[in-house]
């Protein structure tokens, strides 16, 4: 395994979720798949998805579109030491961060994004890093026991690990949560679950979500 083939969000209403992601972010099933699910989940689900963009104006455009489409603001857009960004929660409960490392616009504002990043909140970053290395992933960046980013090549989604409580704090939500992650990852590897209960399954052909 050296890449994530797809990310599937488990939602109560696939039609409504597909409409939101298309309207707010311009995403379709080539980026994020959707699956109907009623398995109980409460609080923080232990992950966030991020859209990395090229400039602050694009952040504002995407956040504004998400709020107009029914998302809830968790962290208003603002400047920080690392750049500019904000956090919203989609109607299905998934937390999205929209961010850029630059602080000034350098071109026309669009709703284009450069990267889609999945951040898994884990209890032990070093142990989870070792687990994924054993599954075949290659470490791209590593900052001790705080953060790990994998080199997932040409895959549609970049994978990174972060301390669960730090990730929740960054998203401005309590770290507590129970039940399903409402997230399934796919790769060419055999099915498995990681130390924090994130489920991976063998890649299946793309199916309709409506």
C-alpha positions in Angstrom: 0.0 0.0 0.0 1.5 3.3 -1.0 -1.6 5.5 -1.6 -5.2 6.1 -0.5 -7.4 5.2 -3.4 -10.5 6.8 -2.0 -12.2 8.3 1.2 -15.8 7.3 1.9 -17.9 9.4 4.3 -20.8 7.5 5.9 -23.8 9.8 6.1 -27.5 9.7 6.9 -28.6 11.2 3.5 -26.3 10.6 0.6 -28.3 12.8 -1.8 -28.2 15.8 0.6 -24.5 15.2 1.3 -23.6 15.0 -2.4 -25.5 18.2 -3.1 -23.7 20.0 -0.3 -20.2 18.9 -1.4 -20.8 19.8 -5.0 -22.3 23.2 -4.2 -19.9 24.2 -1.5 -16.6 22.7 -2.6 -17.0 21.4 -6.1 -16.3 17.9 -4.9 -17.7 14.8 -6.5 -17.2 11.1 -6.1 -13.7 11.2 -7.6 -12.7 13.1 -4.5 -15.0 11.8 -1.7 -17.4 8.9 -1.9 -20.6 8.7 0.2 -22.3 5.8 1.8 -25.6 5.6 3.7 -25.1 4.8 7.4 -27.1 5.1 10.5 -24.5 3.7 13.0 -24.5 5.9 16.1 -21.8 8.5 16.5 -21.4 11.4 19.0 -18.9 14.2 19.4 -15.6 14.4 17.7 -15.2 11.6 15.1 -11.4 11.7 15.3 -10.5 13.2 11.9 -10.7 16.3 9.7 -10.5 16.9 6.0 -8.7 19.9 4.7 -8.8 21.8 1.4 -5.4 23.5 0.9 -5.7 26.5 -1.4 -3.3 29.0 -3.0 -4.5 32.3 -1.4 -6.7 33.8 1.3 -9.4 34.9 -1.1 -10.0 31.3 -2.1 -10.3 30.4 1.6 -13.0 33.0 2.0 -14.8 31.9 -1.2 -14.9 28.2 -0.1 -15.9 29.0 3.5 -18.6 31.4 2.3 -20.0 28.8 -0.2 -20.0 26.1 2.5 -21.9 28.4 5.0 -24.4 29.3 2.3 -24.9 25.6 1.6 -25.7 24.8 5.2 -22.4 24.3 7.0 -21.7 25.6 10.5 -18.7 27.8 11.3 -16.4 26.3 13.9 -13.5 28.6 13.5 -13.9 31.9 11.6 -11.3 32.6 8.9 -8.3 34.5 10.3 -4.6 35.0 9.9 -2.1 33.1 12.0 1.6 32.4 12.1 1.3 29.7 9.5 -1.1 31.5 7.0 -4.8 31.9 6.8 -7.7 29.6 7.2 -11.0 28.6 8.8 -13.0 25.5 9.9 -16.6 24.5 9.1 -18.7 21.5 9.9 -20.7 20.1 7.0 -24.4 19.2 7.6 -23.4 15.5 7.7 -21.1 16.2 10.7 -17.7 16.1 8.9 -15.3 18.8 9.9 -13.5 20.6 7.1 -10.6 23.0 7.3 -9.9 25.4 4.5 -6.4 26.9 4.6 -3.5 28.5 2.8 0.1 29.1 3.8 0.1 32.5 2.1 -1.3 35.7 3.6 -1.9 37.8 0.5 -3.9 37.2 -2.7 -1.7 37.0 -5.8 -4.4 36.4 -8.5 -8.1 36.2 -9.2 -10.2 34.6 -6.4 -11.5 31.1 -7.3 -12.9 28.1 -5.4 -10.1 25.9 -6.7 -8.0 23.9 -4.3 -4.6 22.4 -4.6 -4.7 19.4 -2.1 -7.2 17.4 -0.2 -5.7 16.2 3.1 -7.1 13.7 5.5 -5.8 14.2 9.1 -6.4 11.3 11.4 -6.4 12.1 15.1 -4.6 9.4 16.9 -3.6 8.7 20.5 0.0 7.7 19.8 1.5 9.3 16.7 4.8 7.3 16.8 2.9 4.0 17.2 0.5 4.8 14.4 3.3 6.0 12.1 5.1 2.6 12.6 1.8 0.8 11.9 1.3 2.5 8.6 4.9 2.1 7.6 4.4 -1.6 8.1 1.4 -1.4 5.8 3.6 0.0 3.1 3.3 3.8 3.4 6.4 6.0 3.2 6.9 8.9 5.6 7.2 12.2 3.9 7.4 14.5 6.9 7.7 13.7 10.6 7.8 15.9 13.7 8.5 13.5 16.5 5.4 12.4 18.3 3.3 15.3 17.2 2.7 15.1 13.4 3.4 12.7 10.5 2.7 13.2 6.8 2.9 10.3 4.4 4.2 10.5 0.8 1.0 9.2 -0.9 2.2 9.9 -4.4 -0.3 10.7 -7.1 -3.3 9.6 -5.0 -6.3 11.9 -4.7 -5.9 12.3 -0.9 -2.9 13.1 1.2 -2.8 11.3 4.6 -1.4 12.7 7.8 -1.5 11.9 11.5 -1.9 14.3 14.4 -2.6 13.9 18.2 -6.3 13.5 18.6 -6.7 16.2 21.3 -4.5 18.6 19.3 -6.6 18.0 16.2 -9.8 18.6 18.1 -8.4 21.8 19.5 -7.4 23.0 16.1 -10.9 22.4 14.9 -12.4 24.2 18.0 -14.4 21.2 19.2 -14.1 19.0 22.3 -11.9 15.9 21.9 -14.5 13.5 23.3 -16.5 11.3 21.0 -18.0 7.9 20.9 -19.3 5.4 18.2 -18.4 5.2 14.6 -15.8 7.4 12.9 -18.2 7.5 9.9 -15.1 7.2 7.7 -13.8 4.4 5.5 -10.5 4.4 3.6 -9.7 2.3 0.6 -6.4 1.0 -0.8 -5.1 -2.0 -2.8 -4.1 -3.7 0.5 -6.2 -6.3 2.3 -8.9 -4.9 4.7 -7.6 -3.8 8.2 -8.3 -1.5 11.1 -5.6 0.8 12.5 -4.8 1.2 16.2 -7.4 4.0 16.6 -10.2 2.0 14.9 -10.1 3.7 11.5 -11.3 1.1 8.9 -9.6 0.4 5.6 -11.1 -1.8 2.9 -10.0 -3.1 -0.4 -10.7 -0.7 -3.3 -14.0 -1.3 -5.0 -15.3 0.1 -8.3 -16.9 3.5 -8.0 -20.7 3.3 -7.4 -23.4 5.9 -7.7 -24.1 7.9 -4.5 -27.6 9.0 -5.2 
